[in-house]
Amino acid sequence: MADALTSRQREILDFISSSIVERGFPPTLREIGEHFSIRSTNGVNDHLKALEKKGHLRREDLKSRAMRPIILPATDGGGDVVPLRRGAAMGTGNVQVIASNDDDMADIPILGRVAAGQPILAVENATDTVRIDRMLIGNHREVFGLRIVGESMIDDGIFDGDYVFVKKTPTAHTGDIVVAMIEGEATVKRYYPEGDKIRFQPANTNMLPIIVRRSDFKSVDIIGIVVGIYRKL
């Protein structure tokens, strides 16, 4: 039996539900904070934890936008309630490999840059295309490119200025090199889900991993898995 909510908790829950109805996924902590003029993510966390404790909100896993109201009002004007579908992951939309006139070649859209150091904002507008042999990306269909900024993946042979080819997928296996969005900023790291936290591990002994704990309520999305590297000589 869900406990009663304060007026602010009800407003936040309604804001989450409205975002899901209108956009298909919940808001980030930052978006909630900006909408309600809550200055810190800790303040937003306190409200979300209270909603979860009272039985009005559920966190499915550590991924961004995985929080969901337990029930959501139907949008057809009726009085029934419907279960909420899982929110869509943030990312690159319907990115497809651009076919080339040469059957052995493919044009890969370059969507922006991604940090191999500290996370930076990924600009998801195609800035260029790179023509490569299809053999380099296997049979993957939804592939896009990002330019690497930073040196945290140098031990895996990924250097500053390289282009990584990314297979768009919201899931990954332990140890995969992934492009992840953490609080709206993109980074490339090895992915290690570990109980109530996710460790994003750099391949550089001079750098520390990025740790995201369930209790942090940070937004995390897997955008894709790195399947190839392109380097201009």
C-alpha positions as a LaTeX table, in Angstrom:
\begin{tabular}{lrrr}
\hline
Residue & $x$ (\AA) & $y$ (\AA) & $z$ (\AA) \\
\hline
Met1 & 0.00 & 0.00 & 0.00 \\
Ala2 & 1.64 & 3.25 & $-1.13$ \\
Asp3 & 2.03 & 6.01 & 1.48 \\
Ala4 & 0.64 & 9.50 & 1.04 \\
Leu5 & 2.81 & 12.10 & $-0.68$ \\
Thr6 & 3.70 & 15.67 & 0.13 \\
Ser7 & 2.67 & 18.28 & $-2.44$ \\
Arg8 & 6.24 & 18.57 & $-3.76$ \\
Gln9 & 6.60 & 14.79 & $-4.02$ \\
Arg10 & 3.33 & 14.63 & $-5.94$ \\
Glu11 & 4.54 & 17.39 & $-8.29$ \\
Ile12 & 7.79 & 15.55 & $-8.97$ \\
Leu13 & 6.00 & 12.26 & $-9.56$ \\
Asp14 & 3.59 & 14.00 & $-11.97$ \\
Phe15 & 6.56 & 15.60 & $-13.75$ \\
Ile16 & 8.20 & 12.18 & $-14.22$ \\
Ser17 & 4.94 & 10.68 & $-15.49$ \\
Ser18 & 4.33 & 13.57 & $-17.89$ \\
Ser19 & 7.85 & 13.23 & $-19.30$ \\
Ile20 & 7.26 & 9.55 & $-19.97$ \\
Val21 & 3.94 & 10.21 & $-21.68$ \\
Glu22 & 5.26 & 13.07 & $-23.82$ \\
Arg23 & 8.82 & 11.89 & $-24.58$ \\
Gly24 & 8.82 & 8.16 & $-23.91$ \\
Phe25 & 11.36 & 8.31 & $-21.07$ \\
Pro26 & 11.72 & 9.89 & $-17.61$ \\
Pro27 & 13.68 & 13.11 & $-16.94$ \\
Thr28 & 17.24 & 13.18 & $-15.66$ \\
Leu29 & 18.07 & 14.41 & $-12.16$ \\
Arg30 & 19.36 & 17.61 & $-13.72$ \\
Glu31 & 16.09 & 18.19 & $-15.55$ \\
Ile32 & 14.07 & 17.60 & $-12.38$ \\
Gly33 & 16.29 & 20.00 & $-10.46$ \\
Glu34 & 16.01 & 22.71 & $-13.10$ \\
His35 & 12.23 & 22.35 & $-13.37$ \\
Phe36 & 11.68 & 22.67 & $-9.62$ \\
Ser37 & 14.60 & 25.05 & $-8.89$ \\
Ile38 & 16.33 & 22.44 & $-6.74$ \\
Arg39 & 19.96 & 23.48 & $-6.68$ \\
Ser40 & 21.67 & 20.15 & $-6.02$ \\
Thr41 & 21.24 & 16.61 & $-7.28$ \\
Asn42 & 21.33 & 15.52 & $-3.64$ \\
Gly43 & 18.12 & 17.47 & $-3.09$ \\
Val44 & 16.51 & 15.74 & $-6.06$ \\
Asn45 & 17.79 & 12.40 & $-4.76$ \\
Asp46 & 16.10 & 12.99 & $-1.42$ \\
His47 & 12.72 & 13.41 & $-3.11$ \\
Leu48 & 13.22 & 10.36 & $-5.36$ \\
Lys49 & 14.29 & 8.20 & $-2.44$ \\
Ala50 & 11.19 & 9.30 & $-0.52$ \\
Leu51 & 8.99 & 8.41 & $-3.51$ \\
Glu52 & 10.63 & 5.01 & $-3.75$ \\
Lys53 & 10.34 & 4.38 & $-0.01$ \\
Lys54 & 6.64 & 5.30 & $-0.08$ \\
Gly55 & 6.02 & 2.86 & $-2.90$ \\
His56 & 5.32 & 5.36 & $-5.71$ \\
Leu57 & 8.56 & 5.00 & $-7.68$ \\
Arg58 & 10.65 & 2.04 & $-8.78$ \\
Arg59 & 14.22 & 1.94 & $-10.00$ \\
Glu60 & 14.66 & $-1.00$ & $-12.34$ \\
Asp61 & 18.46 & $-0.83$ & $-12.56$ \\
Leu62 & 21.33 & 1.62 & $-12.64$ \\
Lys63 & 20.63 & 2.93 & $-16.11$ \\
Ser64 & 19.44 & 6.43 & $-16.75$ \\
Arg65 & 15.72 & 6.96 & $-16.92$ \\
Ala66 & 15.05 & 3.51 & $-15.48$ \\
Met67 & 13.04 & 5.02 & $-12.64$ \\
Arg68 & 9.33 & 4.72 & $-13.18$ \\
Pro69 & 6.10 & 5.41 & $-11.35$ \\
Ile70 & 4.43 & 2.25 & $-10.11$ \\
Ile71 & 1.27 & 3.17 & $-12.05$ \\
Leu72 & 0.67 & 5.77 & $-14.74$ \\
Pro73 & $-2.68$ & 7.33 & $-15.66$ \\
Ala74 & $-3.96$ & 6.27 & $-19.07$ \\
Thr75 & $-3.74$ & 8.98 & $-21.73$ \\
Asp76 & $-6.99$ & 8.17 & $-23.54$ \\
Gly77 & $-9.13$ & 10.12 & $-21.08$ \\
Gly78 & $-10.40$ & 7.01 & $-19.30$ \\
Gly79 & $-10.08$ & 6.23 & $-15.64$ \\
Asp80 & $-7.99$ & 3.07 & $-15.95$ \\
Val81 & $-4.31$ & 2.83 & $-15.17$ \\
Val82 & $-1.77$ & 1.16 & $-17.41$ \\
Pro83 & 1.70 & $-0.23$ & $-16.59$ \\
Leu84 & 4.52 & 1.97 & $-17.75$ \\
Arg85 & 6.69 & 0.69 & $-20.56$ \\
Arg86 & 10.39 & 0.96 & $-19.97$ \\
Gly87 & 11.83 & 4.33 & $-20.98$ \\
Ala88 & 13.78 & 4.59 & $-24.21$ \\
Ala89 & 17.48 & 5.13 & $-23.79$ \\
Met90 & 19.02 & 8.46 & $-24.70$ \\
Gly91 & 21.24 & 8.25 & $-27.69$ \\
Thr92 & 21.62 & 8.59 & $-31.40$ \\
Gly93 & 18.12 & 7.86 & $-32.66$ \\
Asn94 & 17.78 & 5.71 & $-35.76$ \\
Val95 & 21.34 & 5.89 & $-37.03$ \\
Gln96 & 21.99 & 3.72 & $-40.03$ \\
Val97 & 25.10 & 2.94 & $-42.02$ \\
Ile98 & 24.87 & 4.96 & $-45.22$ \\
Ala99 & 25.11 & 2.68 & $-48.24$ \\
Ser100 & 27.79 & 3.47 & $-50.77$ \\
Asn101 & 27.76 & 2.87 & $-54.49$ \\
Asp102 & 30.52 & 0.36 & $-53.91$ \\
Asp103 & 29.02 & $-2.76$ & $-52.29$ \\
Asp104 & 32.24 & $-3.32$ & $-50.35$ \\
Met105 & 32.28 & 0.16 & $-48.83$ \\
Ala106 & 30.12 & 1.99 & $-46.29$ \\
Asp107 & 29.83 & 5.64 & $-45.28$ \\
Ile108 & 29.72 & 6.00 & $-41.50$ \\
Pro109 & 28.17 & 9.20 & $-40.08$ \\
Ile110 & 30.40 & 11.00 & $-37.57$ \\
Leu111 & 28.08 & 12.39 & $-34.93$ \\
Gly112 & 30.46 & 14.32 & $-32.72$ \\
Arg113 & 33.10 & 13.73 & $-30.10$ \\
Val114 & 33.33 & 11.59 & $-26.99$ \\
Ala115 & 35.75 & 11.80 & $-24.10$ \\
Ala116 & 38.28 & 9.11 & $-23.35$ \\
Gly117 & 39.08 & 11.08 & $-20.21$ \\
Gln118 & 36.47 & 12.98 & $-18.26$ \\
Pro119 & 32.95 & 12.88 & $-19.75$ \\
Ile120 & 32.10 & 15.71 & $-22.15$ \\
Leu121 & 28.94 & 16.53 & $-24.00$ \\
Ala122 & 28.46 & 14.49 & $-27.18$ \\
Val123 & 27.21 & 16.64 & $-30.03$ \\
Glu124 & 24.76 & 14.37 & $-31.81$ \\
Asn125 & 24.72 & 16.03 & $-35.18$ \\
Ala126 & 26.47 & 14.42 & $-38.11$ \\
Thr127 & 29.57 & 16.53 & $-38.74$ \\
Asp128 & 31.17 & 14.33 & $-41.40$ \\
Thr129 & 31.20 & 10.85 & $-42.88$ \\
Val130 & 34.00 & 8.33 & $-43.15$ \\
Arg131 & 34.09 & 5.80 & $-45.99$ \\
Ile132 & 35.48 & 2.43 & $-44.91$ \\
Asp133 & 35.51 & $-1.19$ & $-45.97$ \\
Arg134 & 32.39 & $-2.95$ & $-44.65$ \\
Met135 & 34.66 & $-5.71$ & $-43.34$ \\
Leu136 & 35.81 & $-3.36$ & $-40.58$ \\
Ile137 & 32.33 & $-3.18$ & $-39.03$ \\
Gly138 & 31.19 & $-6.75$ & $-39.71$ \\
Asn139 & 27.49 & $-7.19$ & $-40.30$ \\
His140 & 26.44 & $-4.44$ & $-37.93$ \\
Arg141 & 23.78 & $-2.18$ & $-39.43$ \\
Glu142 & 23.29 & 0.63 & $-36.91$ \\
Val143 & 26.79 & 2.04 & $-36.68$ \\
Phe144 & 27.95 & 5.60 & $-36.13$ \\
Gly145 & 31.28 & 7.28 & $-35.51$ \\
Leu146 & 32.56 & 9.50 & $-32.73$ \\
Arg147 & 35.88 & 11.32 & $-32.43$ \\
Ile148 & 37.91 & 10.51 & $-29.32$ \\
Val149 & 39.12 & 13.30 & $-27.05$ \\
Gly150 & 41.55 & 12.30 & $-24.31$ \\
Glu151 & 43.92 & 9.48 & $-23.42$ \\
Ser152 & 42.11 & 7.24 & $-20.96$ \\
Met153 & 41.85 & 4.32 & $-23.43$ \\
Ile154 & 45.41 & 4.34 & $-24.80$ \\
Asp155 & 46.24 & 0.88 & $-23.39$ \\
Asp156 & 43.43 & $-0.49$ & $-25.57$ \\
Gly157 & 44.92 & 1.24 & $-28.60$ \\
Ile158 & 42.40 & 4.11 & $-28.69$ \\
Phe159 & 44.16 & 7.47 & $-28.90$ \\
Asp160 & 43.24 & 11.13 & $-28.85$ \\
Gly161 & 41.92 & 12.11 & $-32.29$ \\
Asp162 & 40.92 & 8.58 & $-33.32$ \\
Tyr163 & 37.43 & 7.82 & $-34.59$ \\
Val164 & 35.59 & 4.93 & $-32.94$ \\
Phe165 & 32.82 & 3.06 & $-34.73$ \\
Val166 & 29.97 & 2.29 & $-32.39$ \\
Lys167 & 27.22 & $-0.30$ & $-32.76$ \\
Lys168 & 24.07 & 1.29 & $-31.36$ \\
Thr169 & 22.70 & $-0.83$ & $-28.50$ \\
Pro170 & 21.35 & $-0.08$ & $-25.00$ \\
Thr171 & 22.99 & $-3.17$ & $-23.46$ \\
Ala172 & 26.53 & $-4.47$ & $-23.09$ \\
His173 & 28.44 & $-7.40$ & $-21.65$ \\
Thr174 & 30.90 & $-7.12$ & $-18.80$ \\
Gly175 & 34.22 & $-5.84$ & $-20.09$ \\
Asp176 & 32.88 & $-4.39$ & $-23.36$ \\
Ile177 & 34.24 & $-1.02$ & $-24.49$ \\
Val178 & 31.14 & 1.15 & $-24.48$ \\
Val179 & 30.05 & 4.69 & $-25.18$ \\
Ala180 & 28.01 & 5.73 & $-22.16$ \\
Met181 & 26.07 & 8.84 & $-21.23$ \\
Ile182 & 26.54 & 9.81 & $-17.59$ \\
Glu183 & 24.34 & 12.72 & $-16.51$ \\
Gly184 & 24.03 & 13.80 & $-20.13$ \\
Glu185 & 27.74 & 13.65 & $-20.91$ \\
Ala186 & 29.45 & 11.01 & $-23.03$ \\
Thr187 & 32.49 & 8.90 & $-22.28$ \\
Val188 & 34.12 & 5.76 & $-23.65$ \\
Lys189 & 35.25 & 3.17 & $-21.10$ \\
Arg190 & 35.14 & $-0.54$ & $-20.34$ \\
Tyr191 & 31.83 & $-1.51$ & $-18.71$ \\
Tyr192 & 31.71 & $-3.45$ & $-15.43$ \\
Pro193 & 28.32 & $-3.77$ & $-13.67$ \\
Glu194 & 29.06 & $-4.74$ & $-10.06$ \\
Gly195 & 26.05 & $-5.25$ & $-7.80$ \\
Asp196 & 24.70 & $-1.87$ & $-6.78$ \\
Lys197 & 27.20 & 0.08 & $-8.87$ \\
Ile198 & 28.66 & 0.34 & $-12.37$ \\
Arg199 & 32.40 & 0.78 & $-12.86$ \\
Phe200 & 33.49 & 2.49 & $-16.07$ \\
Gln201 & 37.13 & 1.50 & $-16.29$ \\
Pro202 & 39.73 & 3.46 & $-18.28$ \\
Ala203 & 42.58 & 1.68 & $-20.06$ \\
Asn204 & 45.24 & 3.97 & $-18.62$ \\
Thr205 & 47.00 & 3.14 & $-15.36$ \\
Asn206 & 47.27 & 6.84 & $-14.52$ \\
Met207 & 43.50 & 7.33 & $-14.45$ \\
Leu208 & 40.82 & 6.27 & $-11.99$ \\
Pro209 & 37.52 & 4.59 & $-12.97$ \\
Ile210 & 34.19 & 6.37 & $-12.98$ \\
Ile211 & 31.96 & 4.75 & $-10.35$ \\
Val212 & 28.19 & 5.21 & $-10.51$ \\
Arg213 & 26.30 & 3.86 & $-7.50$ \\
Arg214 & 22.60 & 3.04 & $-7.38$ \\
Ser215 & 22.20 & 5.40 & $-4.43$ \\
Asp216 & 23.60 & 8.29 & $-6.50$ \\
Phe217 & 20.49 & 8.30 & $-8.72$ \\
Lys218 & 22.72 & 9.51 & $-11.56$ \\
Ser219 & 21.43 & 9.08 & $-15.09$ \\
Val220 & 23.38 & 6.44 & $-17.01$ \\
Asp221 & 22.73 & 5.10 & $-20.51$ \\
Ile222 & 24.67 & 2.69 & $-22.66$ \\
Ile223 & 24.65 & 4.24 & $-26.13$ \\
Gly224 & 26.60 & 1.53 & $-27.94$ \\
Ile225 & 29.56 & $-0.82$ & $-28.11$ \\
Val226 & 32.80 & 0.10 & $-29.84$ \\
Val227 & 33.31 & $-2.23$ & $-32.80$ \\
Gly228 & 36.14 & $-0.52$ & $-34.67$ \\
Ile229 & 38.67 & 2.31 & $-34.77$ \\
Tyr230 & 39.65 & 4.64 & $-37.61$ \\
Arg231 & 42.88 & 6.63 & $-37.48$ \\
Lys232 & 44.13 & 9.22 & $-39.93$ \\
Leu233 & 47.89 & 8.92 & $-40.50$ \\
\hline
\end{tabular}
